[in-house]
Amino acid sequence: MNNSNVTSKLPQQQSDDGVKALSKFLPIAIAIVVANGLVDFISIRLSTEVKMNNSDVTSKLPQQQSDDGVKALSKLLPIAIAIVLANGLVFVLFYRCPRLRTSSNYVLLSLAICDFSTGAFAIPYFIAYNFEILPKELHYGTYVSHTLLAVSGSYHILVVTALKYLATVSPLKHYVVTKRLVLKIVLGVWIISTVIAVIPLAWHGNETSASCHIIHTALCLVAVFLFPYVFMIYAFIAMFRAITKRQRPSSVESNKLRKQKKNQSDRRCILVFATMAIIFVSCWLPYFTAMLLVAIGIGDLDFFLEACMVIRYITSFANPLLYTFFKRDFWSALRNLLQNRRKFSFSYQKSESESLNLTSRLRARSRVSNRGLVSLEGERQESSLIRDGNVTFGEEIFRTTRV
């Protein structure tokens, strides 16, 4: 009985170990990526400033544009590839595992589509803009596409947090959230994001475009960042209180073990919630602040803008790791997918070895059968010679007579 309990708890224990490892090392990995990006941008910025001071600026404008494109390509292309691979894995899991197609997971799928679009379309668009190969009519599309994906990503995270809040604080109300209602909410998020992103086109090129752009960027800072962040902090505090107030069995023998497990789960819960809040504020606050400063017209913000863009793109890579693979169903589906690939490769190797053994056996049998046919043919020839009365010894032929 004890052995069966232990074996039944092994998958759950492995899943908990994976979640613990992911929660410990994910902030460190993101911090390392951000630090490397900032160091690279600092070195690039210093080298470009030295070159600009030692040479004439006006005579090297085409070369400078080409250098900006090469720098953007070398720094943003690896981030784009990482974003596409991470969110593409979400698509594969959602396609291969039908049990993942729940109402709450459709929001994560829509978030993955938003982040995938950042890596597959927004970053290449920005790189092409730095190479100056786009027509002037499409230059403003960079701002519109980035605003669309930024607003959509922020509101998707808001919806994910709200669903977690309902599932933790009010589980009965969470059952009312059907798949149809979630699809309507996701559609509403994309419509609102598109409207917010397209609004600046109404006054683009007018005399009042500067003041309207400042107002629009300030409203985005409040409605897209500040409001979701305040709700996230409230929801995380409420969820943590609900988790810590859950009653546990009053058995005296298991009280100590239950208390230790509860303390570990509480610490992990605090770590996960704090990581989500820190990544959200560190990625979106600099981006919208930089957009507001650009709209106001404060100059000499190239280095700050470059750093904010890199951090904003890293958000699209951190979202699937933080919000999708932290869930037990996605984590177990990923583990099952990897195990199935190992089993498939092992069975493929085994089938190959069995087929080789079968072919070798068939070849051996064919050789034996060929030898048997040769011997039978020789016997038939000898018997035919004897019946005809001719027997050959060396080179002489003797005729035999029948009795």
C-alpha positions in Angstrom: 0.0 0.0 0.0 2.8 2.4 0.8 4.7 1.5 -2.4 1.5 2.2 -4.4 1.0 5.6 -2.8 4.6 6.5 -3.5 4.4 5.4 -7.2 1.1 7.3 -7.6 2.7 10.5 -6.3 5.7 10.3 -8.5 4.2 12.2 -11.5 2.8 14.9 -9.2 6.2 15.2 -7.4 8.0 15.5 -10.8 5.6 18.2 -11.9 6.2 20.1 -8.7 9.9 19.8 -9.1 9.7 21.1 -12.7 7.5 24.1 -11.6 10.0 24.8 -8.7 13.0 24.7 -11.0 11.2 26.9 -13.6 10.1 29.4 -11.0 13.7 29.6 -9.6 15.7 29.9 -12.8 13.3 31.8 -15.0 13.9 35.3 -13.4 17.6 34.6 -13.4 17.5 33.8 -17.2 15.4 36.8 -18.0 17.7 39.1 -16.0 20.8 37.7 -17.8 19.2 38.3 -21.2 18.2 41.8 -20.2 21.7 42.6 -18.8 23.4 41.2 -21.9 21.2 43.3 -24.1 21.8 46.5 -22.1 25.6 45.9 -22.1 25.5 45.4 -25.9 23.6 48.5 -26.4 25.9 50.5 -24.1 28.9 49.4 -26.0 27.3 50.1 -29.4 26.2 53.5 -28.2 29.6 54.4 -27.0 31.3 53.2 -30.2 28.8 55.2 -32.3 29.3 58.3 -30.3 33.1 58.1 -30.7 32.7 57.6 -34.5 30.3 60.5 -34.7 32.7 62.8 -32.9 35.7 61.8 -35.0 34.0 62.1 -38.4 31.7 64.3 -40.4 28.0 63.4 -39.8 26.5 64.7 -42.9 28.9 62.9 -45.2 28.0 59.5 -43.7 24.2 59.5 -43.4 23.6 56.5 -45.8 26.4 54.5 -44.0 24.8 55.4 -40.6 21.4 54.2 -41.8 23.0 50.9 -42.9 24.8 50.6 -39.6 21.6 51.1 -37.7 19.9 48.3 -39.8 22.8 45.9 -39.2 22.8 46.6 -35.4 19.0 46.1 -35.2 19.3 42.9 -37.2 22.2 41.5 -35.1 20.5 42.3 -31.8 16.8 41.7 -32.5 16.9 38.7 -34.8 18.0 36.2 -32.0 15.2 37.6 -29.8 12.7 37.2 -32.7 13.8 33.6 -33.2 13.4 32.8 -29.5 9.9 34.4 -29.4 8.8 32.4 -32.5 10.1 29.1 -31.1 8.7 29.6 -27.6 5.2 30.6 -28.8 5.3 28.0 -31.6 5.7 25.3 -29.0 2.5 26.6 -27.4 0.7 26.1 -30.7 2.1 22.6 -31.1 1.0 21.6 -27.6 -2.5 23.1 -28.1 -2.8 21.1 -31.4 -1.4 17.8 -30.1 -3.3 17.7 -26.8 -7.0 18.1 -27.0 -7.4 18.2 -23.2 -5.6 21.6 -23.2 -8.5 23.2 -25.1 -10.2 24.5 -22.1 -11.9 27.9 -21.7 -9.0 29.5 -19.8 -6.4 28.1 -22.1 -7.9 29.8 -25.1 -6.8 33.1 -23.6 -3.3 31.8 -23.3 -3.5 30.7 -27.0 -4.6 34.2 -28.0 -1.7 35.6 -25.9 0.7 33.3 -27.7 -0.7 34.5 -31.1 0.0 38.1 -30.0 3.6 37.3 -28.9 4.2 35.2 -32.0 3.1 38.2 -34.1 5.7 40.3 -32.3 8.5 37.9 -33.2 7.3 37.1 -36.7 6.0 40.5 -37.9 6.7 43.4 -35.6 10.4 42.8 -35.2 11.1 42.2 -38.9 9.0 45.4 -39.6 11.2 47.3 -37.2 14.4 45.9 -38.7 13.2 46.9 -42.2 12.4 50.4 -40.9 16.0 50.7 -39.6 17.3 49.7 -43.1 15.2 52.5 -44.7 13.8 50.1 -47.3 10.2 50.8 -46.5 8.2 53.5 -48.3 7.5 56.6 -46.3 3.8 55.8 -46.3 4.6 52.7 -44.2 6.8 54.3 -41.6 3.9 55.2 -39.3 2.9 51.5 -39.5 5.7 50.6 -37.2 4.1 52.7 -34.4 0.7 51.3 -35.1 1.8 47.7 -35.2 3.8 48.0 -32.0 0.9 49.8 -30.2 -1.6 47.2 -31.3 0.5 44.3 -30.0 1.5 46.1 -26.8 -2.1 46.9 -25.9 -3.2 43.4 -26.8 -0.5 41.8 -24.8 -1.2 43.9 -21.7 -5.0 43.3 -21.9 -4.5 39.5 -22.4 -2.4 39.4 -19.2 -5.2 41.3 -17.5 -7.8 38.7 -18.6 -5.5 35.8 -17.5 -5.1 37.4 -14.1 -8.8 37.9 -13.8 -9.5 34.3 -14.6 -7.0 33.1 -12.1 -8.5 35.5 -9.5 -12.0 34.0 -10.1 -10.7 30.4 -10.0 -8.9 31.0 -6.7 -11.2 33.4 -4.8 -14.6 32.4 -6.2 -14.4 28.9 -7.7 -18.2 28.6 -8.3 -18.2 31.8 -10.3 -15.3 30.5 -12.4 -17.5 27.6 -13.7 -19.8 30.2 -15.2 -17.0 31.2 -17.5 -17.6 29.1 -20.6 -15.6 28.7 -23.8 -18.0 30.9 -25.7 -17.7 33.7 -23.2 -13.9 33.5 -23.3 -13.9 33.7 -27.1 -16.1 36.8 -26.9 -13.7 38.4 -24.4 -10.7 37.6 -26.6 -12.4 39.0 -29.6 -13.2 42.2 -27.6 -9.5 42.5 -26.5 -8.4 42.4 -30.2 -11.0 44.9 -31.3 -10.2 47.3 -28.4 -6.5 47.0 -29.2 -7.0 47.7 -32.9 -9.1 50.8 -32.1 -6.6 52.2 -29.7 -3.7 51.5 -32.2 -5.6 53.0 -35.2 -6.9 56.2 -33.5 -3.7 58.2 -34.2 -4.2 57.8 -37.9 -7.2 60.1 -37.6 -5.0 63.2 -36.8 -1.8 62.1 -38.5 -0.4 65.0 -40.5 -2.7 67.6 -39.0 -1.7 70.7 -37.2 -2.9 69.4 -33.9 -1.3 66.0 -34.3 1.5 66.7 -31.7 -0.9 67.6 -28.9 -3.3 64.7 -29.8 -0.4 62.3 -29.9 0.7 63.4 -26.4 -2.9 62.9 -25.1 -3.2 59.5 -26.7 0.1 58.3 -25.3 -0.7 59.5 -21.8 -4.1 57.7 -22.0 -2.3 54.5 -23.1 0.0 54.8 -20.2 -2.9 55.0 -17.8 -5.4 52.6 -19.4 -3.0 50.0 -20.8 -0.4 49.9 -18.0 -1.5 51.6 -14.8 -5.0 50.1 -14.6 -4.0 46.5 -15.4 -1.1 46.7 -13.0 -3.2 48.0 -10.1 -5.7 45.2 -10.7 -2.9 42.6 -10.9 -1.5 43.7 -7.5 -5.0 43.5 -5.9 -5.7 40.1 -7.5 -2.3 38.7 -6.4 -2.8 39.8 -2.8 -6.4 38.5 -2.7 -5.3 35.1 -4.2 -2.5 34.8 -1.7 -4.8 35.4 1.2 -7.3 32.9 -0.2 -4.6 30.3 -0.6 -3.2 30.8 2.9 -6.6 30.6 4.5 -7.5 27.3 3.1 -8.2 24.8 5.9 -6.1 21.7 6.2 -6.8 18.4 8.0 -6.5 18.5 11.8 -4.6 15.2 12.1 -1.9 15.6 14.8 0.5 13.2 13.2 0.5 14.9 9.8 0.3 18.4 11.1 4.1 19.1 10.9 4.4 17.7 7.4 1.3 19.6 6.3 2.7 22.8 7.7 6.1 22.3 5.9 4.3 21.7 2.6 2.1 24.7 3.1 5.0 26.9 3.8 6.8 25.7 0.7 3.7 26.3 -1.5 3.2 29.7 0.0 6.8 30.7 -0.7 6.4 29.4 -4.3 3.2 31.3 -4.7 4.8 34.5 -3.5 7.7 34.0 -5.8 5.4 33.3 -8.8 3.2 36.3 -8.1 6.1 38.6 -7.4 7.9 37.5 -10.7 4.7 38.2 -12.7 4.3 41.7 -11.2 8.0 42.6 -11.5 8.3 41.5 -15.1 5.1 43.3 -16.1 6.1 46.6 -14.5 9.7 46.4 -15.7 8.7 45.6 -19.3 5.7 47.9 -19.9 6.4 50.9 -17.7 9.7 51.9 -19.6 8.1 51.3 -22.9 5.0 53.5 -22.4 7.1 56.1 -20.6 9.5 56.2 -23.6 6.6 56.6 -26.0 5.3 59.5 -23.8 8.7 61.2 -23.8 9.0 60.9 -27.6 5.5 62.4 -28.0 6.4 65.3 -25.8 9.5 65.9 -27.9 12.4 65.4 -25.4 15.5 64.8 -27.4 18.6 62.6 -27.0 16.7 59.5 -26.0 18.2 57.0 -28.5 19.9 54.8 -26.0 16.9 54.8 -23.7 14.5 54.0 -26.6 16.8 51.1 -27.7 16.9 49.6 -24.2 13.1 50.0 -23.8 12.5 48.2 -27.2 14.7 45.3 -26.2 13.0 44.9 -22.9 9.6 45.2 -24.5 10.5 42.4 -27.0 11.7 40.2 -24.2 8.2 40.3 -22.7 6.9 38.3 -25.7 9.5 35.6 -24.8 8.8 35.6 -21.1 5.0 35.4 -21.4 4.7 31.8 -22.6 7.3 30.7 -20.0 5.6 32.6 -17.2 1.9 32.2 -17.9 1.7 29.1 -20.0 4.3 26.6 -18.9 3.8 27.4 -15.3 0.4 25.7 -15.6 0.4 22.0 -14.7 -1.6 20.9 -17.7 0.8 22.6 -20.2 3.8 21.4 -18.2 2.6 17.8 -18.2 1.7 18.0 -21.9 5.2 19.2 -22.7 6.7 16.4 -20.7 4.5 13.8 -22.3 5.4 15.1 -25.8 9.1 14.8 -25.0 8.6 11.3 -23.6 6.6 10.3 -26.7 9.4 11.5 -29.0 11.9 9.4 -27.0 9.6 6.4 -27.2 9.1 7.0 -31.0 12.9 7.3 -31.6 13.5 4.1 -29.6 10.8 2.2 -31.4 12.1 3.4 -34.7 15.6 2.2 -33.9 14.2 -1.1 -32.7 12.1 -1.5 -35.8 15.2 -0.8 -37.9 17.2 -3.4 -36.1 14.4 -5.9 -36.5 14.1 -5.2 -40.2 17.9 -5.7 -40.6 17.7 -9.0 -38.8 14.8 -10.1 -40.9 16.6 -9.2 -44.1 19.7 -11.0 -43.0 17.6 -14.1 -42.2 15.9 -13.9 -45.6 19.2 -13.6 -47.3 20.6 -16.6 -45.5 17.5 -18.7 -46.3 17.8 -17.6 -50.0 21.4 -18.7 -50.1 20.5 -22.1 -48.6 17.6 -22.5 -51.1 19.9 -21.6 -54.0 22.4 -24.2 -52.9 19.7 -26.8 -52.6 18.5 -26.0 -56.1 22.0 -26.3 -57.5 22.5 -29.7 -55.9 19.1 -30.9 -57.2 19.9 -29.7 -60.7 23.2 -31.7 -60.6 21.4 -34.8 -59.5 18.9 -34.5 -62.2 21.6 -34.1 -64.8 23.4 -37.3 -63.5 20.2 -39.3 -63.5 19.5 -38.2 -67.1 23.0 -39.3 -68.2 22.5 -42.7 -66.6 19.1 -43.1 -68.2 20.6 -42.3 -71.6 23.5 -44.8 -71.1 26.3 -42.3 -71.0 28.6 -42.1 -67.9 31.4 -39.6 -67.9 34.7 -40.3 -66.1 37.2 -37.5 -66.8 37.3 -37.0 -70.5 36.3 -40.5 -71.6 32.7 -41.5 -72.3 31.6 -45.1 -71.7 28.3 -46.5 -72.9 26.3 -48.7 -70.6 23.9 -51.3 -71.6 20.6 -52.1 -70.0 20.1 -55.6 -68.5 
